[in-house]
Amino acid sequence: MCGIIGYVGTGDATRVLMAGLNQLEYRGYDSSGIAVSDGGIDVRKRAGEIENLETAIETAAPTGSIGIGHTRWSTHGPPTDRNAHPHTGETGDVAVVHNGIIENYQTLKDELEAAGRTFSSDTDTEVIPHLIEQYLADGVDPETAFQRAVSRLEGSYAIVVVFGSEDAIYAARNDSPLVLGVGDDGYYLASDVPAFLQFTEQVVYLDDGETVRMTADGFSVRDTAGTLVEKSVRTVDWDIEDTGKSGYDHYMLKEINEQPTALRQCLSGRINQLDGTVELTDVDAIDSPQTVQLVACGTSYHAALVGAQRFQAMGIPAQAFLASEYATQTPPVGDALVIGVTQSGETADTLAALRAAKNRGAQTVAVTNVVGSTAARECDEALYIRAGPEIGVAATKTFTSQVVTLSLLVEHLCENGSTASRERLEALRDLPGLIQQVLDESTAAAIAEEYVGQNGYFFIGRNTNHPVALEGALKFKEITYEHAEGLAAGELKHGTLALVTENTPVIAVVTDDDKAAQKTVSNVKEVEARDAPVIAVTDGSTGVSEYADHTLELPDAHPSVLPLLANTQLQLVAYHVANQLGRSIDKPRNLAKSVTVE
């Protein structure tokens, strides 16, 4: 959460910072600000979205070639001008932006106030510039003051600092992402690559405990012992155009429609057409596991639920855990393979869960979208979903790519080359075209228009359709702000049925014609008898449409991929209802894309 951008070079710092903040707004949009150093520090910051900051600087923008910027998702203190970053101390010679939480900030604040320092915000961040100024007052140089201040901090943080008295930027990272960019006209720091992707594709990934000093002439990185560290420069294969809207009204709609392309990227080179096997060279070192534990949060957790079911179907005991619970009460690991599913590779709870598993001797794998992310670097192996950049806060194409990547992993580890495996792989190869068919033929917009403004919405399904129902409800509540609940269809009658009325539509995911599907049809009849409108998402195998008010149709497909086709329909329903309500679809209130606090 929150977005950081820093720049030092020969260009216009304000232009670079504002461009970076606009690319990072998905990480937080409660407030934003910049600080530009040019023989002194000029700070501008405003509550609200970035356009408020743009208005504040349009008549007299700060000038200089060194600066830092921040877009905030509030943790300490409400979103106000005074709580916006950057924060300064009393002399105005130090400005700081910070992501994460300083856990010992109250102790530090008490100490600094006792020394006569006055605070002007409610944030934990403000202790940092005051602490640096305290050390500067002792007569040390800026780098030493910065290093001493960082050594006092406890918690998770990515910190970037500028001094009015020095043409340099300093930064530190601990449990919060920070990446360095190497450009022709200078150097960049950001919480995420898209912030500077329009300026350079050359990146350096920083590790926990490392600090950085950047000038227009170069950069240096030190480890926790203060020893210089050689860092490799990598090339990011994302295109800046991938992070634009490409003519769509919202990033979310664009990313829903990008799913066929994302899946082709995900599958490319991973299925051997000749012998019907999966080739995942990234995880060749992993043998078929005895047991599997998957850890994840939010949308990634729903993908992990599907992954666990896929392993179970192969006879391997598997369980998906909410990472926040796993991290605080880690179950016995034994010889389990622990898989962390995280779009960003920086999700704090998932990283904590993976570290807890490693501490117990488990082999770990990261299933992630971001090359060089913390999860990818810390796990024993990394398997990339290759979905490309996803800007919309509500994950869409990354969920689909996570499920497909986990499905490939299951086939690779468990049943490569069998007849059943060949059929499932054939279905995966067909999936991009089938999703395109759903996108082209969906009637979700018309159905959404009819059911805007109801009292609540229930999403039900069984087996793999259960995680899809959970994900459908999550998407719906994230961007519509309406109450939505996803549940296993069989649980509807155990309490939730008391809430079902003629004003609570029930969206039932019913695919294939197996025993589970027939039981879900019975659940549909239960709500129909109570006058609740029913929207069936189905391939038509069970005849459930006979009991539904509306049907979202799915094309004929292998049973293993039908839930993902249903998921696309549910994404469209959520999008169109939110659009009808005029919601902030790409930047839903109180949410941010990458959750880097526990």
Stockholm file with secondary structure:
# STOCKHOLM 1.0

chainA/1-598         MCGIIGYVGTGDATRVLMAGLNQLEYRGYDSSGIAVSDGGIDVRKRAGEIENLETAIETAAPTGSIGIGHTRWSTHGPPTDRNAHPHTGETGDVAVVHNGIIENYQTLKDELEAAGRTFSSDTDTEVIPHLIEQYLADGVDPETAFQRAVSRLEGSYAIVVVFGSEDAIYAARNDSPLVLGVGDDGYYLASDVPAFLQFTEQVVYLDDGETVRMTADGFSVRDTAGTLVEKSVRTVDWDIEDTGKSGYDHYMLKEINEQPTALRQCLSGRINQLDGTVELTDVDAIDSPQTVQLVACGTSYHAALVGAQRFQAMGIPAQAFLASEYATQTPPVGDALVIGVTQSGETADTLAALRAAKNRGAQTVAVTNVVGSTAARECDEALYIRAGPEIGVAATKTFTSQVVTLSLLVEHLCENGSTASRERLEALRDLPGLIQQVLDESTAAAIAEEYVGQNGYFFIGRNTNHPVALEGALKFKEITYEHAEGLAAGELKHGTLALVTENTPVIAVVTDDDKAAQKTVSNVKEVEARDAPVIAVTDGSTGVSEYADHTLELPDAHPSVLPLLANTQLQLVAYHVANQLGRSIDKPRNLAKSVTVE
#=GR chainA/1-598 SS CCEEEEEEESSCHHHHHHHHHHHHGGGCCSEEEEEEESSSEEEEEEESSHHHHHHHHSSSCCCCSEEEEEEECCSSSCSCTTTSSCEECSSSCEEEEEEEEETTHHHHHHHHHHTTCCCCSSCSTTHHHHHHHHHHHTTCCHHHHHHHHHHHCCEEEEEEEEETTEEEEEEEEESSCCEEEECSSEEEEESSGGGTTTTCSEEEECCTTCEEEEETTEEEEECTTSCBCCCCCEECCCCGGGGSCTTCSSHHHHHHHTHHHHHHHHHTTTEETTTTEECCGGGTTCCCCSCEEEEECHHHHHHHHHHHHHHHHTTCCEEEEEHHHHHHSCCCCTTCEEEEEESSSCCHHHHHHHHHHHHTTCEEEEEESCTTCHHHHHSSEEEECCCCCCCSSSCCHHHHHHHHHHHHHHHHHHCTTCHHHHHHHHHHHHHHHHHHHHHHHCCHHHHHHHTTTCSCEEEEECTTHHHHHHHHHHHHHHHHCSCEEEEEGGGTTTTGGGGCCTTSCEEEEECSSSHHHHHHHHHHHHHHTTTCCEEEEECSSSCGGGGCSEEEECCSCCTTTHHHHHHHHHHHHHHHHHHHHTCCSSSCTTCCSSCCCC
#=GC SS_cons         CCEEEEEEESSCHHHHHHHHHHHHGGGCCSEEEEEEESSSEEEEEEESSHHHHHHHHSSSCCCCSEEEEEEECCSSSCSCTTTSSCEECSSSCEEEEEEEEETTHHHHHHHHHHTTCCCCSSCSTTHHHHHHHHHHHTTCCHHHHHHHHHHHCCEEEEEEEEETTEEEEEEEEESSCCEEEECSSEEEEESSGGGTTTTCSEEEECCTTCEEEEETTEEEEECTTSCBCCCCCEECCCCGGGGSCTTCSSHHHHHHHTHHHHHHHHHTTTEETTTTEECCGGGTTCCCCSCEEEEECHHHHHHHHHHHHHHHHTTCCEEEEEHHHHHHSCCCCTTCEEEEEESSSCCHHHHHHHHHHHHTTCEEEEEESCTTCHHHHHSSEEEECCCCCCCSSSCCHHHHHHHHHHHHHHHHHHCTTCHHHHHHHHHHHHHHHHHHHHHHHCCHHHHHHHTTTCSCEEEEECTTHHHHHHHHHHHHHHHHCSCEEEEEGGGTTTTGGGGCCTTSCEEEEECSSSHHHHHHHHHHHHHHTTTCCEEEEECSSSCGGGGCSEEEECCSCCTTTHHHHHHHHHHHHHHHHHHHHTCCSSSCTTCCSSCCCC
//
